[in-house]
Amino acid sequence: MNARRLLPVLPALALLLAGCGIRSTEVPTDFGAAPSRVPCSLSRPDVSAQPPRGVPVQVFLLCGSSLVAVDRTVRVPEDTADAQRRVIVAQGLLGQLAATPSAGESAAGYTTHVPGGLTVTGPHPKDPGETLRLSTAPDGLTSYALAQIVCTLSDSAATEGDGSVVLGGPDDTRLRRYRCSEELRSRPGTTKPPSAQVTDG
């Protein structure tokens, strides 16, 4: 048998051998490009974003379409009365929220929608003792900014530690008690913070 007679046999032999391997399929197998660097992930704590000393706190920044907690510190003078301490901590948290994220955080995709210059005071005479009044009414903030503020303040030393925060504006309009829910953290742009009107002064 010479080489000329073998030529027609070779394609059939290759087809037979292929049947012993992985069978072909019509199901798409293209899973896209390899995943890139995971966003919202810091390789190590970003100490450049924190003052050298102070009370350890967490603030919620926006990353992608959700809120993510990052570590911060705020300065509180020693021997500060509890009522004033809450306001100082709250103001420190607002300052941290309004600050531009550090270079490392920005590279990881973190942003903030809390405006600069936002201030906070304690309760008016007829307000509940845990009230925090913002210089801009909560309804006047963007959905992202309000979500950041509610989630940051609701579980901090600025509140009563029950997972809620009583907020109002600079005037004497009705107060509301806000909570930070899992849905709010996941979809701050489209979800309103769970809240209830405060009826007792």
VEXPASE-977416 format. One line per field, with one value per residue (C-alpha): residue number from 1; residue in one letter; z, y, x negated. Coordinates in nm, 4 decimals. Example, Ala and Ser with C-alpha at 12.3 -4.5 7.8 and 13.67 -1.06 7.14 Angstrom:
REM VEXPASE-977416
dotor	(1|2)
midren	(A|S)
z	(0.7800|0.7140)
y	(-0.4500|-0.1060)
x	(-1.2300|-1.3670)
END
This chain:
REM VEXPASE-977416
dotor	(1|2|3|4|5|6|7|8|9|10|11|12|13|14|15|16|17|18|19|20|21|22|23|24|25|26|27|28|29|30|31|32|33|34|35|36|37|38|39|40|41|42|43|44|45|46|47|48|49|50|51|52|53|54|55|56|57|58|59|60|61|62|63|64|65|66|67|68|69|70|71|72|73|74|75|76|77|78|79|80|81|82|83|84|85|86|87|88|89|90|91|92|93|94|95|96|97|98|99|100|101|102|103|104|105|106|107|108|109|110|111|112|113|114|115|116|117|118|119|120|121|122|123|124|125|126|127|128|129|130|131|132|133|134|135|136|137|138|139|140|141|142|143|144|145|146|147|148|149|150|151|152|153|154|155|156|157|158|159|160|161|162|163|164|165|166|167|168|169|170|171|172|173|174|175|176|177|178|179|180|181|182|183|184|185|186|187|188|189|190|191|192|193|194|195|196|197|198|199|200|201)
midren	(M|N|A|R|R|L|L|P|V|L|P|A|L|A|L|L|L|A|G|C|G|I|R|S|T|E|V|P|T|D|F|G|A|A|P|S|R|V|P|C|S|L|S|R|P|D|V|S|A|Q|P|P|R|G|V|P|V|Q|V|F|L|L|C|G|S|S|L|V|A|V|D|R|T|V|R|V|P|E|D|T|A|D|A|Q|R|R|V|I|V|A|Q|G|L|L|G|Q|L|A|A|T|P|S|A|G|E|S|A|A|G|Y|T|T|H|V|P|G|G|L|T|V|T|G|P|H|P|K|D|P|G|E|T|L|R|L|S|T|A|P|D|G|L|T|S|Y|A|L|A|Q|I|V|C|T|L|S|D|S|A|A|T|E|G|D|G|S|V|V|L|G|G|P|D|D|T|R|L|R|R|Y|R|C|S|E|E|L|R|S|R|P|G|T|T|K|P|P|S|A|Q|V|T|D|G)
z	(0.0000|-0.1129|0.0229|-0.2480|-0.1321|0.2363|0.1741|0.1590|0.4790|0.6975|0.7418|0.8449|1.0916|1.2469|1.2842|1.4560|1.7028|1.7819|1.8998|2.1902|2.3351|2.4440|2.2348|2.0583|2.1921|2.0747|2.4241|2.4298|2.6302|2.6122|2.9712|2.8818|2.9636|3.2748|3.5805|3.6490|3.9856|4.2325|4.3061|4.6590|4.7936|4.9733|4.9993|5.3464|5.5843|5.4334|5.7210|5.5050|5.5302|5.9097|6.1681|6.3793|6.6978|6.7902|6.8406|6.5918|6.3758|6.0463|5.7680|5.4648|5.1249|4.7881|4.5811|4.2667|4.3420|4.7150|5.0449|5.1937|5.5442|5.5788|5.8947|6.0175|6.3432|6.4844|6.7475|7.0701|7.3559|7.6855|7.9615|7.7100|7.8423|7.6802|7.5081|7.3526|7.2767|7.0552|6.8535|6.8216|6.6987|6.4558|6.3175|6.2821|6.0916|5.8576|5.7953|5.7111|5.4788|5.2954|5.2567|4.9233|4.9487|4.9748|4.6678|4.7601|4.8133|4.4893|4.3002|4.4499|4.3323|4.6460|4.6149|4.8341|4.7725|5.1097|5.0487|5.2159|5.4805|5.6256|6.0018|6.2871|6.6187|6.9128|6.9990|7.0162|7.3524|7.2712|7.0831|7.2169|7.3705|7.0952|6.8152|6.5643|6.3503|6.0185|5.8573|5.5498|5.5997|5.5293|5.2472|5.0817|5.0465|4.7552|4.8101|4.8151|5.0667|5.3006|5.2830|5.3671|5.6624|5.8007|5.7812|5.9276|6.2180|6.3069|6.4597|6.5982|6.9244|6.8066|6.8679|7.1300|6.9884|6.8818|6.5093|6.4469|6.4330|6.4876|6.2279|6.1505|5.9647|6.1054|6.1621|6.3831|6.1235|6.2269|6.3182|6.1752|6.3138|6.0385|6.0190|5.7959|5.6271|5.4157|5.1173|5.1722|5.1823|4.8638|4.6650|4.8149|4.4929|4.4673|4.8253|5.0892|5.4447|5.6608|5.8826|6.1133|6.2318|6.5876|6.7709|7.1228|7.2043)
y	(0.0000|0.3236|0.6767|0.7743|0.5078|0.6170|0.9781|0.9211|0.7150|0.9770|1.2125|0.9222|0.7986|1.1498|1.1684|0.8292|0.9301|1.2575|1.0582|0.9288|1.2801|1.5542|1.5609|1.8808|2.0854|2.3712|2.5256|2.8544|2.8245|3.1834|3.3135|3.6480|3.7950|3.7021|3.8984|4.2177|4.3599|4.3312|4.6781|4.7994|4.5990|4.7681|4.5617|4.7031|4.9612|5.3062|5.4956|5.8060|5.8615|5.8674|6.1200|5.9863|5.9512|5.9491|5.7367|5.4447|5.4734|5.3465|5.5508|5.4293|5.5297|5.4482|5.1831|5.0532|5.0635|4.9863|5.1251|4.9848|5.0549|5.1895|5.2601|5.6139|5.7959|6.1174|6.3432|6.3914|6.6014|6.4190|6.4823|6.5887|6.5594|6.2818|6.5120|6.7226|6.4153|6.2793|6.6012|6.6102|6.2510|6.3172|6.6242|6.4263|6.1541|6.4088|6.5576|6.2165|6.1440|6.4739|6.4396|6.3251|5.9547|5.8839|5.7896|5.4210|5.4352|5.6256|5.3680|5.0944|5.2732|5.4543|5.7827|5.9990|6.2104|6.3878|6.7621|6.9608|7.2162|7.0079|7.0664|6.9086|7.0332|6.8692|6.8726|7.1790|7.2371|7.0173|6.7476|6.4009|6.3944|6.1793|6.4170|6.5360|6.8341|6.8801|7.2169|7.0788|6.9033|6.5281|6.5627|6.8153|6.5652|6.3295|5.9687|5.8596|6.1250|6.0506|5.6767|5.7358|5.9585|5.7307|5.4159|5.5920|5.7621|5.4910|5.2566|5.5004|5.6681|5.9629|5.7699|5.5493|5.2289|5.0777|5.0910|5.4072|5.7816|6.0693|6.3398|6.6764|6.9924|7.3289|7.4403|7.2920|7.0610|6.7084|6.4705|6.1214|5.8135|5.6479|5.2981|5.1463|4.8319|4.5715|4.6854|5.0453|4.9415|4.7391|4.9965|5.3430|5.5203|5.3764|5.2799|5.5235|5.4689|5.3027|5.5785|5.6770|6.0154|6.1031|6.2116|6.2658|6.5752)
x	(0.0000|-0.1638|-0.1258|0.1246|0.3719|0.3362|0.4359|0.8185|0.8022|0.6362|0.9399|1.1629|0.9009|0.8710|1.2496|1.2570|0.9835|1.1630|1.4625|1.2554|1.2101|1.4458|1.7587|1.8537|2.1434|2.3617|2.3752|2.1773|1.8574|1.7371|1.7420|1.5918|1.2579|1.0659|1.1841|0.9939|0.8889|1.1766|1.3230|1.3991|1.1061|0.8186|0.5011|0.4305|0.5831|0.5392|0.3803|0.3395|0.7156|0.7147|0.5947|0.3058|0.5128|0.8785|1.1869|1.2102|1.5223|1.6576|1.8113|2.0027|1.8705|2.0204|1.8444|2.0077|2.3791|2.3641|2.2399|1.9197|1.7848|1.4305|1.2327|1.1742|1.1009|1.2464|1.0936|1.2884|1.1462|1.1110|1.3677|1.6325|1.9890|2.1914|2.4411|2.1675|1.9590|2.2374|2.2456|1.8649|1.8565|2.1427|1.9656|1.6439|1.8284|1.9874|1.6447|1.5032|1.7964|1.7556|1.3776|1.2386|1.1486|0.7768|0.5719|0.5912|0.9673|1.0235|0.8177|1.0366|1.3522|1.4722|1.6639|1.8859|2.1952|2.2041|2.1580|1.8849|1.9793|2.2613|2.2852|2.4789|2.6145|2.7850|3.1557|3.3753|3.5485|3.8515|3.6608|3.5780|3.2324|3.0790|3.1811|2.9215|3.0174|2.8380|2.7724|2.9509|3.2853|3.2602|3.5169|3.2866|3.0007|2.9500|3.0566|2.6918|2.5866|2.8780|2.8066|2.4391|2.5288|2.8008|2.5884|2.2835|2.4619|2.7144|2.4588|2.2028|2.1113|2.3219|2.6453|2.8067|2.6612|2.9962|2.9278|3.1281|3.0722|3.3167|3.2525|3.4036|3.3194|3.2159|3.5752|3.8463|3.9999|4.0955|3.8172|3.7811|3.6099|3.4057|3.2588|2.9943|3.1259|2.9485|3.1538|3.0442|2.6778|2.7242|2.9243|2.8728|2.9640|3.3143|3.4019|3.5248|3.3997|3.6658|3.8019|4.0827|4.2002|4.1019|4.4145|4.2851|4.0876)
END
